[in-house]
Amino acid sequence: MTLPSVVVVGGSLGGLNAALALADLGCDVRVFERSASALQARGAGIVALDETLRWFTGRPGVDPESLCSFTSWVRFLDPSGGVVHERCHRNRFSSWNTIYRAMLEDFASLAPGRYGLGREVTTVTPDGDGVLVTDAAGVTTRADLVVAADGITSPTRAALLPDVAPRYAGYVAWRGTVPEAELPEKVFAELRDAITYQVLADSHVLVYPIPGPSGSVVAGERLMNFVWYRNVAPGRVFDDVMTGVDGQVRSVSLPPGAMRPEHVDALRGDARQLLAPVIADAIEAVAEPFVQAVFDIEVPRMAFGRVCLAGDAAFAVRPHAGAGTAKAAADGWELAARLAAHPGDLDAALADWERTQLGVGRALLARCREIGDSSQVTGTFTPGDPALSFGLRGPGT
C-alpha cells in the first residue's frame, strides 16, 4: 500500500492523535508545533471518553485507566448544599497535561525526532500533487498531505476559509484547579467521588477530580477541577474580563496567573454568595483561577486538495458534551481508516473522510449549542436530564 508523507500542523492533542494514528498506519509523519517548548497546562480537566483514550487501549505500555480519575456519582446541589438530584453513574476524567505527556512520549518512540518545536507554520501552498509547508524561519518542507490541527484560531483555516471565524457564544468558563490535599476534609469527602453540579439562573457550575500534576490518580493526590459558566456581554464587558494583569486583552483565554486581582476577588465573592458551600470552598481554594471564552466554529468543508482541517481548526464545540478532545481524536483515527480503505488514492480517501467527519462535527456542535443555551439562555437545563450525559455521538456514547 502506498502511503502519503504527512505534515501535521499543531502538536496539541488533536495533532498528536492524528500523528500517532497515521504513523502507526505506516505514514512518514512530521509534527510542526509553533511553541518553542513542550506544551503544558492547557485546559485543566477533560472528560476521558473512549475516543480520547483510543490510542492507549489494547496497546502495551500505558494502561489508559492509569491516566484517569473516576467518579461514581452525578450529584446536583442547591445553594444551601442540599442534594437536588443524584444517581450512581461512573464517569472518567483526565487532564490535558496527563494525556499530552503520554502521547508525546509514545510519538517520540514511534517517530523519533519528528515532533518539531519552534516550527511556526506561515504558509501552506499547493504544489502539484503535494503541499509546500513554510515555517517562520523560511524553511520549506514538502508533503503529500497536510493535516491542519492548529486550533481554534487556526491560521490555516483563516487562509482557506477567510469568511469562517469563531463565533462567541455569549458566555465564558471560569476555571481552576486545587490540590485535593489543600481542601478541608469535609469538602474533599463530599467532592472526591462525584461530579458535582449546581444550576443557577443563566449559569451552571461543575466540580470533579482529575489527575494530579505528576499524573497521580490516587484520591488525595489529585487535583479538584471546577468550571463555572457565566454570561458575559460582548464588547466592553468581555474585553474587561479578558484583560490580564499585563493590560493585554486576550481573545480566547486568560491563563492561570494572568487574571486581574479585582476579578479574582469578584469570582470568590460571587462563589460565596451564590454557590453551595462545598463548591464555594473549592473555588475559594484555587490560587490562580483562569478564564476561557466559549466559541462555536463550523466549517462547510474540511478537505482542500491535499490539505485537511482537523479538531478545533474545523469544528470548535462548546465543552458541555465533554467531547472536544474525543472529536479531535476521531478526526485522526478516521483519516487513518480512510487512507487504509483507499490505498494509493489520497483524493478518494479525503473525500470519504470529509463526508463522515463533517457529519460528526455538525451533530456534536448542534448538541453542545443546545445544552449550552439550555443553561445560559432558556433556563431549561434540568438536573438529572439524560441528555446531559457526556458523549461524542450522543449522550453516553
C-alpha positions as CSV (number, residue, x, y, z in Angstrom):
1,M,0.0,0.0,0.0
2,T,1.4,3.4,-1.0
3,L,1.1,5.8,2.0
4,P,1.4,9.6,1.9
5,S,4.1,11.6,3.7
6,V,2.3,13.9,6.2
7,V,3.0,17.2,8.0
8,V,0.7,17.8,10.9
9,V,0.5,21.5,11.8
10,G,-0.1,21.8,15.5
11,G,1.2,19.5,18.2
12,S,-1.6,19.6,20.7
13,L,-3.9,16.7,21.5
14,G,-5.7,16.7,18.1
15,G,-2.4,16.9,16.2
16,L,-0.8,14.2,18.3
17,N,-3.7,11.9,17.8
18,A,-3.6,12.3,14.1
19,A,0.2,11.9,14.0
20,L,0.1,8.7,16.1
21,A,-2.7,7.1,14.1
22,L,-1.1,8.0,10.8
23,A,2.4,6.9,11.9
24,D,1.0,3.7,13.2
25,L,-0.5,3.1,9.8
26,G,2.9,3.5,8.3
27,C,2.9,7.1,7.0
28,D,6.0,9.2,7.3
29,V,4.8,11.9,9.7
30,R,6.2,15.1,10.9
31,V,4.6,17.4,13.5
32,F,5.3,21.2,13.4
33,E,4.4,22.9,16.7
34,R,4.9,26.6,16.9
35,S,5.7,26.6,20.6
36,A,9.5,26.5,21.4
37,S,8.9,24.2,24.4
38,A,6.7,21.2,25.2
39,L,3.2,22.3,25.8
40,Q,1.6,22.3,29.2
41,A,-1.3,23.4,31.4
42,R,-3.8,23.5,28.6
43,G,-7.5,23.4,29.7
44,A,-7.1,21.7,33.1
45,G,-9.6,18.9,33.3
46,I,-11.1,16.9,30.4
47,V,-13.6,14.2,30.1
48,A,-11.9,11.0,29.1
49,L,-14.2,9.4,26.5
50,D,-13.3,6.2,24.7
51,E,-12.1,8.0,21.6
52,T,-9.8,10.3,23.7
53,L,-8.0,7.2,25.1
54,R,-8.2,5.1,22.0
55,W,-4.5,5.3,21.2
56,F,-3.7,3.6,24.5
57,T,-6.4,1.0,24.5
58,G,-5.2,-2.5,23.9
59,R,-1.6,-1.4,23.4
60,P,1.4,-2.4,25.5
61,G,2.9,0.3,27.7
62,V,0.4,2.7,29.2
63,D,-2.8,1.4,30.8
64,P,-5.5,4.0,29.8
65,E,-7.1,3.6,33.2
66,S,-3.8,4.9,34.8
67,L,-4.4,8.2,33.1
68,C,-7.8,8.8,34.6
69,S,-9.6,9.6,37.7
70,F,-13.1,8.1,38.2
71,T,-16.2,9.2,40.0
72,S,-19.2,7.0,41.0
73,W,-21.9,9.7,41.3
74,V,-23.5,12.5,39.4
75,R,-24.8,15.0,42.0
76,F,-26.7,18.3,41.8
77,L,-26.8,20.6,44.8
78,D,-29.0,23.6,45.7
79,P,-27.5,26.9,47.1
80,S,-27.6,25.6,50.6
81,G,-25.8,22.4,49.7
82,G,-28.8,20.1,49.7
83,V,-29.0,17.4,47.1
84,V,-31.4,18.2,44.3
85,H,-30.7,15.0,42.3
86,E,-28.1,12.3,42.4
87,R,-27.6,9.0,40.7
88,C,-24.9,6.3,40.6
89,H,-23.0,6.7,37.3
90,R,-19.3,6.1,36.6
91,N,-17.5,9.0,34.8
92,R,-13.9,9.1,33.8
93,F,-11.8,12.2,33.8
94,S,-8.2,13.2,33.0
95,S,-6.2,16.3,32.4
96,W,-4.8,17.9,29.3
97,N,-1.2,17.6,30.6
98,T,-1.6,13.9,31.5
99,I,-2.8,12.8,28.1
100,Y,-0.4,15.1,26.3
101,R,2.7,13.8,28.1
102,A,1.7,10.2,27.5
103,M,1.0,10.7,23.8
104,L,4.1,12.8,23.2
105,E,6.3,10.0,24.8
106,D,4.7,7.4,22.5
107,F,5.2,9.6,19.4
108,A,8.8,10.1,20.3
109,S,9.2,6.3,20.4
110,L,7.2,5.7,17.2
111,A,8.7,8.5,15.2
112,P,11.9,9.7,16.8
113,G,12.9,13.3,16.0
114,R,9.7,14.0,14.1
115,Y,8.0,16.3,16.6
116,G,9.4,19.7,15.8
117,L,9.2,22.5,18.4
118,G,9.5,26.2,17.4
119,R,8.1,25.4,13.9
120,E,5.5,28.1,13.4
121,V,3.9,27.5,10.0
122,T,3.4,30.7,8.0
123,T,2.2,29.3,4.6
124,V,0.7,26.1,3.3
125,T,0.8,26.1,-0.5
126,P,-0.4,23.5,-3.1
127,D,2.4,22.1,-5.2
128,G,1.1,19.7,-7.9
129,D,0.1,16.5,-6.1
130,G,1.6,17.7,-2.8
131,V,1.9,20.7,-0.5
132,L,4.7,23.0,0.5
133,V,4.8,24.0,4.2
134,T,6.9,27.0,5.1
135,D,7.8,28.0,8.6
136,A,8.7,31.3,10.2
137,A,12.4,30.6,9.7
138,G,11.8,30.3,6.0
139,V,12.3,26.5,5.9
140,T,10.1,24.8,3.4
141,T,9.0,21.2,3.6
142,R,7.1,19.2,1.0
143,A,4.5,16.6,2.0
144,D,1.8,14.6,0.2
145,L,-0.7,15.6,2.8
146,V,-1.1,18.4,5.4
147,V,-3.3,17.9,8.5
148,A,-4.0,21.3,10.0
149,A,-4.7,20.8,13.7
150,D,-3.7,24.3,14.6
151,G,-6.6,25.1,17.0
152,I,-9.5,27.4,17.4
153,T,-7.5,30.4,15.9
154,S,-6.2,28.3,13.1
155,P,-4.2,30.4,10.6
156,T,-4.6,27.5,8.1
157,R,-8.4,27.7,8.3
158,A,-8.2,31.5,8.0
159,A,-6.3,31.2,4.8
160,L,-8.6,28.6,3.3
161,L,-11.9,29.9,4.6
162,P,-11.5,33.6,5.3
163,D,-15.2,34.1,5.9
164,V,-15.3,31.5,8.8
165,A,-14.4,32.9,12.2
166,P,-15.0,31.8,15.8
167,R,-18.5,32.9,17.0
168,Y,-18.7,34.0,20.6
169,A,-21.4,32.1,22.5
170,G,-22.1,34.9,24.9
171,Y,-20.5,33.3,28.0
172,V,-17.2,32.3,29.4
173,A,-15.9,29.4,31.6
174,W,-14.2,30.4,34.8
175,R,-11.9,27.5,35.6
176,G,-9.2,26.4,38.0
177,T,-7.7,23.5,40.0
178,V,-6.6,23.0,43.6
179,P,-4.7,20.0,45.1
180,E,-7.1,17.8,47.0
181,A,-4.7,17.8,49.9
182,E,-5.3,21.5,50.3
183,L,-9.1,21.1,50.6
184,P,-10.8,20.9,54.0
185,E,-11.5,17.3,54.9
186,K,-15.3,17.8,54.7
187,V,-15.0,19.4,51.3
188,F,-12.7,16.6,50.0
189,A,-15.0,13.9,51.4
190,E,-18.1,15.4,49.6
191,L,-16.4,16.0,46.3
192,R,-13.9,13.1,45.9
193,D,-16.2,10.6,44.3
194,A,-18.7,12.7,42.3
195,I,-19.1,15.1,39.5
196,T,-20.9,17.8,41.4
197,Y,-23.2,20.4,39.7
198,Q,-25.2,23.4,40.7
199,V,-27.7,25.1,38.3
200,L,-28.2,28.8,38.7
201,A,-30.1,31.4,36.7
202,D,-28.4,31.6,33.3
203,S,-25.5,29.6,34.6
204,H,-24.2,26.4,35.9
205,V,-21.0,25.1,37.7
206,L,-19.4,21.7,37.9
207,V,-16.6,20.2,40.0
208,Y,-14.8,17.0,39.6
209,P,-11.4,15.4,40.3
210,I,-8.6,15.0,37.7
211,P,-5.1,13.5,37.9
212,G,-2.5,15.4,39.9
213,P,0.4,17.4,38.4
214,S,2.6,14.3,38.4
215,G,-0.3,12.2,36.9
216,S,-1.3,10.6,40.1
217,V,-4.9,9.3,40.2
218,V,-4.8,8.4,43.9
219,A,-7.5,10.1,45.9
220,G,-5.9,12.8,47.9
221,E,-3.1,13.3,45.4
222,R,-5.3,14.5,42.6
223,L,-6.5,18.0,41.7
224,M,-10.0,19.2,42.1
225,N,-11.2,21.0,39.0
226,F,-14.0,23.5,38.7
227,V,-15.8,25.0,35.7
228,W,-18.3,27.8,36.1
229,Y,-20.2,29.0,33.0
230,R,-21.2,32.7,33.3
231,N,-22.7,35.0,30.7
232,V,-20.5,38.0,29.7
233,A,-21.8,40.5,27.3
234,P,-19.6,41.0,24.2
235,G,-17.8,44.3,23.7
236,R,-16.6,46.4,26.6
237,V,-17.6,44.0,29.4
238,F,-16.0,41.0,27.6
239,D,-12.8,42.9,26.9
240,D,-12.6,43.9,30.6
241,V,-12.9,40.3,31.8
242,M,-10.3,39.2,29.2
243,T,-7.7,41.9,30.1
244,G,-4.9,40.5,32.1
245,V,-2.6,41.9,34.7
246,D,-0.3,43.0,31.9
247,G,-3.0,45.1,30.3
248,Q,-3.2,42.8,27.3
249,V,-6.7,41.7,26.0
250,R,-6.8,38.0,25.1
251,S,-9.5,37.0,22.6
252,V,-9.7,33.3,23.7
253,S,-8.3,32.6,27.1
254,L,-6.7,34.2,30.1
255,P,-4.2,31.8,31.6
256,P,-3.6,31.0,35.2
257,G,-1.9,33.9,37.0
258,A,-3.0,36.4,34.4
259,M,-6.4,37.3,35.9
260,R,-6.5,40.8,37.5
261,P,-6.9,40.7,41.3
262,E,-10.3,42.5,41.2
263,H,-11.7,39.8,39.0
264,V,-10.3,37.0,41.3
265,D,-11.8,38.7,44.3
266,A,-15.2,39.1,42.5
267,L,-15.2,35.4,41.5
268,R,-14.6,34.3,45.0
269,G,-17.1,36.7,46.4
270,D,-19.8,35.6,43.9
271,A,-19.0,31.9,44.7
272,R,-19.5,32.5,48.4
273,Q,-22.8,34.4,47.8
274,L,-24.3,32.2,45.1
275,L,-22.9,28.7,45.3
276,A,-23.4,25.7,47.6
277,P,-20.8,26.0,50.5
278,V,-18.8,22.9,49.4
279,I,-18.5,24.3,45.8
280,A,-17.6,27.8,47.1
281,D,-15.0,26.3,49.4
282,A,-13.3,24.5,46.5
283,I,-13.4,27.6,44.2
284,E,-12.0,29.9,47.0
285,A,-9.1,27.4,47.5
286,V,-8.0,27.8,43.9
287,A,-4.9,30.0,43.9
288,E,-4.9,31.0,40.2
289,P,-8.3,30.8,38.5
290,F,-8.4,31.4,34.8
291,V,-11.0,32.1,32.1
292,Q,-11.8,30.7,28.7
293,A,-14.3,32.3,26.3
294,V,-16.8,29.8,24.8
295,F,-16.9,29.8,21.0
296,D,-18.6,27.9,18.1
297,I,-16.8,27.2,14.9
298,E,-18.4,25.4,11.9
299,V,-16.8,24.9,8.6
300,P,-18.5,24.0,5.3
301,R,-15.5,21.9,4.2
302,M,-12.7,20.0,5.8
303,A,-10.6,18.9,2.8
304,F,-9.0,21.3,0.3
305,G,-6.9,19.4,-2.2
306,R,-4.2,17.8,-0.1
307,V,-4.9,19.9,3.0
308,C,-7.4,19.0,5.6
309,L,-8.7,20.7,8.8
310,A,-9.0,18.6,12.0
311,G,-10.0,19.1,15.6
312,D,-10.8,22.7,16.7
313,A,-9.4,24.0,13.4
314,A,-12.6,22.6,11.8
315,F,-15.2,22.4,14.5
316,A,-14.8,24.1,17.8
317,V,-17.6,23.0,20.1
318,R,-18.8,24.2,23.5
319,P,-17.5,21.9,26.3
320,H,-20.8,20.6,27.6
321,A,-20.7,17.1,25.9
322,G,-17.2,16.6,27.2
323,A,-16.2,15.6,23.6
324,G,-13.9,18.2,22.2
325,T,-10.8,16.1,22.6
326,A,-12.7,13.0,21.5
327,K,-13.8,14.6,18.4
328,A,-10.3,15.8,17.5
329,A,-9.1,12.2,18.1
330,A,-11.8,10.8,16.0
331,D,-10.7,13.0,13.1
332,G,-7.3,11.5,13.2
333,W,-8.4,7.9,13.6
334,E,-11.0,8.2,10.8
335,L,-8.4,9.8,8.5
336,A,-6.1,6.8,9.0
337,A,-9.0,4.4,8.4
338,R,-10.0,6.2,5.1
339,L,-6.3,6.1,3.9
340,A,-6.3,2.3,4.6
341,A,-9.6,1.9,2.8
342,H,-8.4,3.7,-0.3
343,P,-4.8,2.6,-0.8
344,G,-3.0,4.8,-3.2
345,D,-5.9,7.1,-3.8
346,L,-5.5,10.0,-1.5
347,D,-8.2,12.1,-3.1
348,A,-10.8,9.4,-2.6
349,A,-9.7,8.9,1.0
350,L,-10.0,12.6,1.8
351,A,-13.4,12.9,0.1
352,D,-14.7,9.9,2.1
353,W,-13.2,11.2,5.3
354,E,-14.7,14.7,4.8
355,R,-18.2,13.4,4.4
356,T,-18.0,11.4,7.6
357,Q,-16.3,13.9,9.8
358,L,-18.5,16.8,8.6
359,G,-21.5,14.9,9.9
360,V,-19.8,14.1,13.2
361,G,-18.8,17.7,13.7
362,R,-22.2,19.2,12.8
363,A,-24.1,16.9,15.1
364,L,-21.8,17.5,18.0
365,L,-21.8,21.2,17.5
366,A,-25.7,21.3,17.4
367,R,-25.9,19.2,20.6
368,C,-23.4,21.3,22.5
369,R,-25.2,24.5,21.5
370,E,-28.5,23.1,22.7
371,I,-27.0,22.1,26.1
372,G,-25.3,25.5,26.5
373,D,-28.3,27.5,25.5
374,S,-30.5,25.5,27.9
375,S,-28.2,26.7,30.7
376,Q,-27.2,30.2,29.7
377,V,-30.3,31.4,27.8
378,T,-33.6,29.4,28.1
379,G,-33.3,28.1,31.7
380,T,-34.2,24.5,30.7
381,F,-31.0,22.9,32.0
382,T,-32.6,20.3,34.2
383,P,-30.7,18.3,36.9
384,G,-30.7,14.6,36.0
385,D,-31.7,15.1,32.4
386,P,-30.1,12.1,30.5
387,A,-29.4,14.4,27.6
388,L,-26.6,16.0,29.7
389,S,-24.5,12.8,29.8
390,F,-21.1,13.2,28.2
391,G,-20.6,11.6,24.8
392,L,-19.2,12.2,21.3
393,R,-22.0,10.8,19.2
394,G,-24.8,11.3,21.7
395,P,-25.5,11.2,25.4
396,G,-23.3,8.4,26.9
397,T,-21.9,7.3,23.5
